[in-house]
Amino acid sequence: MPDLAPPLSAWYRDNARDLPWRKPGFGAWGILVSEFMLQQTPVARVIPRLEEWLERWPTPADLAAAPAADAVRLWANLGYPRRALWLHRAATEIRDRHDGAVPRNVDALLALTGIGDYTARAVAVFAYGDRHPVVDTNTRRVLARAVGGRSQPGPPSRADLAAMEAVLPAGDTDAAIVNAAAMELGAVVCTARSPRCESCPIATMCAWRAAGYPDTGDDRRKQARYEGSDRQARGAVLRVLRDAPDHTVPADRVIADWPDPAQRARAIDSLIVDGLVETSDDDLHLPR
């Protein structure tokens, strides 16, 4: 396999975007919050919300002390609002199990609510400088093309970590840079639909390019349309409750004019099951 690390590192040092979580001293808590927010959410929407969160809750203990409803409300338009509840629970666990400090150990991070392989390793690497492979969607696409010769990656698997491990240099600092560089390359150059191969620092090493850019198919699970979906109905319910005084509204007035009554009922029921909405008498409200 070609040594991708040197050109990736050199390119990243010259081209990395100026993002808040990449600044020196940003801190493990800020990086953890950013990783929660960045899951399936564009960077441009995350940055203002992240700044607002960290100004209000600069430590895990600060968030843990706040009502869960405040976390759901401040999540606003980031999507997948269960992440707000998970982050609130993780903050409580950090306060109660780790004396308020985000843990460094990957297993300890994995034991927190809402944290999987990617987030645990991202915090360990980007907050603490430890050496681990970090694999997100962008990294997987870079590896699929440059190493595997495929147009798109397959479904996520444990093999992704082994593939990234094979690319990493030995040193902790250098490995962290290469992790970040692969993610950045996938985000801004080796994109899913319109890769800019003429700007790619590893184009001469890329197996997909060498093979003539074959279309090898895309068997990843497709996300359902948002318009008309249960997700849209759930979002509408939460928006009403976020904007209401005391985040409480009579149940029969919550999106009462929704065009599909059965979908409205499903949305409310699923939000209650997820803990994002609670009932009291004849009212619906955000969790307290």
N, C-alpha and C positions, 0 to 999 in steps of 0.2 A: 504494500500500500504506500502511495506517495506521502511524504511528510508535509501535511497541510499546515502544521502549527506555525512555522516561520512566516509565510506570506499572510496568514490570517492575523497574526499578532501585529505585523507591520502595518497592514491595512487598517486595523482597528485603532491603532494609536493615532493615525492621521485622519480617520473618518468617523469615529464614534460620535453619535449624537450627544448633545449636552443635556442629559436627563437628570432630574433631581437625585434619584437613588444611586447615581454613579459618582456623586460628589464625595470627596473625602470627609469622613466623620458623619455620614448620614445616619449611621446607627442601625443596629439589628432590628429594632422595633419598626423603624421607618421602612426598612427593606421588606420586612414581613408584611406590613400593611400594603405596600406597593405590589407585592406578589399576589396577594389576595385580589386586589383590585384589577390587576392586569390580566387575569384569567378571562379570556374571550371578550376583552374590552379594549378598544383602541387607546393608545398612549395619550392622544390629545384630550380624551374625555377623563382620563385618570388623573392627570397632573393637577388641575384645579381642585378636584375632590380630595386628593391625597394631601395637599397643602392645608385644606380646611380641616381634615381629620386630625392631622398631627398638631395643628395649632390648638385644637380643642382637647385632644387626648394625646399628649406628648409621651406618655408611658402606658404600658399595658394596664397598670393599676388604675390609671385615670379612666380608661375605657371600661374596665371591669366594674368600677364604681358607678357608672352611668346606667340608666335603664336601657334594656335592650331596644326599646322603642326608639330611643335617640339614635342608635346605630342604624336601624332600618330607615329612619327618616333621612339621616344624612347620607345614606347610600344613594338616594335620589335616582338618577338615570343611569347608573352603572350596569344595571341588568343583573339577572341571577341573584336576587336579593337574599337568598339563603346564605350567601357568602357573608353578609353583614352579621347574621346571627352566629355563624361559625366563628367569625373573627372575634365577636364579643365573648363567645365561650372560650376560645383559645386564650384571649386576654385574661379571663378569670382563672384558667388553668395555669397560666404563666405566673400570675400573682400568687396563687395558692400552692403550687408545686415547686416553683423555681425562684421564690423570693422576688418576683417582679422582673427578673432578667430573662430575656429570650434565650433559650438554651442553645448551646453550640452543637451538641451531639445529634447526629442525624436520627438515631432511634428515638431520642427524647422529643425531637421536633415532630417525628411521625406520630407520636402518641398524642399530639395536640389535635383538637377538633378542626376538621377542614383542611388538614395538611397531608399532601401526598408526596410521592417520590420527587417530583420536580421542585415543589416549594421547599421541602426540607433541605434538599441539596443546594438550592439557590441561596438560602439563608446561610448555610454553613460555609459556602464558597464566597459569596459576595459581601457578607457581613463580617465573617471571621477569618477569611483567607485560607480555609482548609482545602485540601485537594480532593475533589469528587467530580465525577461527570455530571453535568447539568444538561438536561435534554427537554426542550420545549418543542412546539410544533415547527418553529422556524429551523431549529437545529436538526430536527428529523428530516426536513426537506433538503437541507444542505448535504447531510450525510447520504440520503437516498440518491441524490444526483451525483455528487462528487465521488463517492465510494461505490455505491451500488449500481450506478448507471440507470436508475429509474427516474421517470418524470415526476412521480409523486411518492411519498412514503406510504408504507402499508399501515395497518392499524398499530397503535402504540403497543409495545411489548418490552419485557425486560432486556431483550437483545439490544434495544436502543442505548441503554447505559453502557453495555459492553462495547458497542460501536464507538461511542464518544470517548470512552476510556482509552481506546486504541489510538485516538488522535492526540490525546493530551500529552504535553511534555512532562518531565519528571517533577520540576519545581512547583511549589504551591502557587507562587505569584504568577508564573508563566502559564500554569494550567488555568487559573482564574481568568486571565486575559483571553485565552483561547476559547474557553467556555462562552465568555461574553461576545467574542468576535464571531463565533459560529451563529449565535442567536441574532446578532446585529446583521450579519450578512444575509440571513434568511429573511429578515424583516424589511430590508431596504434594497437589496440587490437580487438575491435568489428567491424572488417572490413566487407565489403559487401560479399566477396567471401570466405575468409579463416579466420574466427574469431578464435582467440587464447584463447579459453575459459579457458584453464588451467592457464592463466596469468591474468585473469580478477578479479578485486577486488570485484565485485558484483555478481560473478558466483552463489554463494549460494542463492542469492535473485532473480535470473533471472527466469522469468516466462517461457521464451522460452526453457531454459535448463531443467526446471522442467517438461515441457511437452514432453521432448524427442526430441527437435529440429525439430518440424514439418515444412515441406515446405508449407507455407501458400500462396505462389504465390507472384508475383511482378507485380503490376499494374501501376508502375511509367512509365512515358513517356520515351521511349528509344531515345537516341541521334542517329541521322543518321550517317552512315559511313562518315569519312572525305575524304578518297581517292575517287576521282572522283566527289566530291560534289561541289555545288555552293560555299560553304565555302572555299574549296581549291582554287577555281578560284579567289574568292575575295582576299584571302591571297596572291596569286601570283601577282595580280594587285598592291596591297599595297606595296609588297616587291620591285617591280620595281620602284615605285614612291619614296619610302623611300631612295633607293640607288642612285637615279638620282641627278645630279647637280640641285640645286634649287628645287628639288622634282617635276620636271616638265618634261614630256615626250610627244612627239606628239601622239595623240590618236591612230593613226593607227599602232604605234609601240609597244603599251602596250600589252604584251603577245600575239603578233601577230600569233605565231605558236601554240596557244592553240588548242588542237585537236577537240574541240566542239565549233564552232563559236557562236552558239546560247547561250551556257552557258557563253562564254566570254562576250557577249553583256549583258546578264542578270546580271552578276557580276558587270560590270562597272555601269550599270544603277542603281542597288541597292545601290552601294557605293555612287553614287551621291545623291540618295534620302536620305541616312543616313547622309549626310554631311561629309563623310570621304574623298570624292574626289570631286574636283570642275573642271569646264571646263573654258577654256579661249581661244578664237579663235579656233584653231584646236588642242589644247593641253589639257592634263589632268594633274592636280597637286593636292598635298595635300592641305587641307584648310589653308587659310591665315588669 
